[in-house]
Amino acid sequence: MKYNHAFALAFSIESNHPEGNDIFGVHFTNAVLKRIIDLNENAEWDEAVGAPFDTFEIEEEEDGGS
């Protein structure tokens, strides 16, 4: 039996717009990559992501014997 677990990873982005309308894909990419590097360098993954917020069982495919 296998399970799929969903985790959340928080990160932040500084911008010049009060609602973040000046944030685009490249900003998300850079912020997430920076967060990953920081977590790796400081060994803080367990603290940062915590327990999964959702889990479900993966249905294993039956071998049809073809």
N, C-alpha and C positions, 0 to 999 in steps of 0.2 A: 504494500500500500504506500502511496506517495501523497504528499500534500503540497499545495501552492500557498505561500505566505506573502502577504502584501505589507510593505514597510513604508514609512514616510521619512523623507530626508528634507530637513529645513535648510534654507539658504537665504541670503539677503542680497539685495541689489540697491545701490544708491542711484538716485536719478534727480533730475531737475523739475519734474512735473509732480504735482501733489497727488495725482491718481496713477502715476506710473505710465502715462500714455507715451512716454519717450523710451520705453523698454521694448526691445525687439529680440528676436531669436538668438542673435549673437551674444546679447547680454545674459540671457539665460544659460547658454552654453558656457560662457566664461565663468559665471558665478557658480554653477554646479561643478565644473572642473576644479575651480579654486577650493571649493568646499571639500571635494574628494581628496585633494592634495593635503589640505589641513588635517582632515580626519586621519589619513594615513600617517602623516608625520607625527601626530600627537597620540596615535593609537586610541582614538575616542569613538570608534564605530559603535560599540555596544551602548555607550551613553547617548550617542546622537540619534540612533534609530530606535532603541528600545525594543519592546515586544511588537510582534506583528499586529496590525489593526484589523486584519481580515485573513482568514484561512479557509481553504476548501480542499476537499479530497479530490485527487485527480483520478478519474476513472481510467483504469488500465484497459487498453484495447485487447480484445480477445484475438488470439491467433486463429485465423480462419483455416489454416492448414493448406493454403493454396500451393 
